Amino acid sequence: MSKGQSLFEVLFVIAITALVLIGVISIATVSLRNAVYSRDQALATGYTHEAMEWIRAERDRSWENIATRSASPNNVWCLITSPPTWPISYGNCTTFIPGTNYKREVRLETITDDTVKIDVFVSWSDSEGDHYASSSAVLTDWRVL
């Protein structure tokens, strides 16, 4: 009987070890990518909820302010501060929320004199492409009810 390992056996062990390492590294990479996406999605969803709650408070403070903005020719507003405030200008959002890579747009659509549809979109980009989170609601002038 011969002692030691043949070259073929050594190469076979190295190949199997390499395949196992590649598999483990691939799983870890996918897991990390999914964790980062989940974090970004959760933050974006939080920004949509923050905007919705702020708009509800604005409705309670001044229905006329919401109704006037929803009736304007361009009813898309870019909310770049957190917590939100009404921007000086309106239009498609090209500005990030400071310190983030998120853009937040609010679209107001008049349904009736006392009903406005609100759509909030938060978008971001990463190495996997463009993503967004959204939230919608229909608000009414509760003073009319």
C-alpha positions in Angstrom: 0.0 0.0 0.0 1.1 3.5 -0.8 1.3 6.2 1.8 0.0 9.8 1.3 -2.4 11.3 -1.1 -2.2 11.3 -4.9 -2.4 14.5 -6.8 -5.8 13.6 -8.1 -7.2 13.2 -4.5 -5.7 16.5 -3.4 -7.2 18.4 -6.5 -10.6 16.7 -5.8 -10.6 17.9 -2.2 -9.6 21.4 -3.3 -12.4 21.5 -5.9 -15.1 20.3 -3.4 -13.9 22.9 -0.9 -14.0 25.7 -3.5 -17.6 24.7 -4.5 -18.7 24.8 -0.9 -17.1 28.2 -0.3 -18.6 29.6 -3.5 -22.0 28.4 -2.3 -21.6 29.9 1.2 -20.4 33.3 -0.2 -23.3 33.4 -2.7 -25.8 32.8 0.0 -24.3 35.4 2.2 -24.2 37.9 -0.6 -27.9 37.4 -1.5 -28.9 37.6 2.2 -27.0 40.8 2.7 -28.6 42.3 -0.5 -32.1 41.3 0.7 -31.4 42.8 4.2 -30.4 46.1 2.7 -33.4 46.1 0.4 -35.7 45.3 3.3 -34.2 48.2 5.3 -34.6 50.6 2.5 -38.2 49.5 1.8 -39.0 49.9 5.5 -37.5 53.4 5.6 -39.4 54.4 2.4 -42.6 53.1 3.8 -42.0 55.2 7.0 -41.5 58.3 4.8 -44.9 57.6 3.1 -46.6 57.2 6.4 -45.0 60.3 7.8 -46.3 62.3 4.8 -49.8 60.8 5.1 -50.0 61.7 8.7 -48.7 65.2 8.0 -51.3 65.7 5.2 -54.1 64.5 7.5 -53.0 67.1 10.1 -52.9 69.7 7.3 -56.4 68.7 6.4 -57.6 69.1 10.0 -55.8 72.5 10.2 -57.0 73.9 6.9 -59.2 72.0 4.4 -59.0 75.0 2.0 -55.2 74.6 1.8 -55.5 71.0 0.7 -58.4 71.8 -1.7 -56.5 74.7 -3.3 -53.3 72.6 -3.8 -55.3 69.7 -5.3 -57.0 72.1 -7.8 -53.8 73.7 -9.0 -52.7 72.9 -12.6 -49.7 70.9 -11.4 -50.9 68.9 -8.4 -47.6 67.1 -7.7 -45.6 68.3 -4.7 -42.1 67.3 -3.7 -41.8 67.0 0.1 -38.1 67.1 0.8 -38.1 67.9 4.6 -38.7 65.4 7.4 -41.1 66.1 9.0 -42.7 67.5 5.8 -43.6 71.1 5.0 -45.2 72.5 1.9 -42.5 73.3 -0.6 -42.3 76.7 -2.3 -42.5 75.1 -5.7 -44.2 72.1 -7.1 -43.5 69.6 -9.9 -41.8 66.3 -10.3 -39.4 65.7 -7.5 -35.7 65.8 -8.3 -34.5 66.6 -4.8 -33.6 64.1 -2.1 -34.8 64.2 1.5 -31.6 65.7 3.1 -29.2 63.0 4.3 -30.9 60.2 2.4 -31.2 58.8 -1.2 -35.1 59.1 -1.1 -37.3 61.3 -3.1 -40.9 61.9 -1.9 -43.8 63.1 -4.1 -47.3 63.8 -3.1 -50.1 63.9 -5.7 -53.3 65.6 -4.9 -56.4 65.0 -7.0 -59.8 66.7 -6.4 -62.6 64.2 -6.6 -65.4 66.4 -5.3 -65.5 69.8 -3.6 -65.1 68.0 -0.2 -63.0 65.0 -1.3 -59.4 64.8 -2.3 -57.4 61.7 -3.3 -53.8 61.7 -1.9 -51.0 59.5 -3.4 -47.6 59.5 -1.7 -44.6 58.0 -3.6 -41.2 57.5 -2.1 -38.5 56.4 -4.6 -34.9 55.4 -4.3 -32.2 53.7 -6.4 -29.6 51.2 -5.6 -27.3 48.7 -7.5 -30.4 46.6 -8.3 -32.3 49.5 -10.0 -35.1 51.9 -9.1 -37.6 51.1 -6.3 -40.6 52.9 -4.7 -43.0 52.6 -1.9 -46.5 54.2 -2.1 -49.5 55.0 0.0 -52.9 56.3 -1.0 -55.9 57.7 0.8 -59.1 59.6 0.2 -59.5 62.6 2.5 -62.8 64.4 3.1 -63.6 67.8 4.6 -64.9 66.3 7.9 -66.5 69.7 8.8 -69.1 69.0 6.0 -70.2 65.7 7.4 
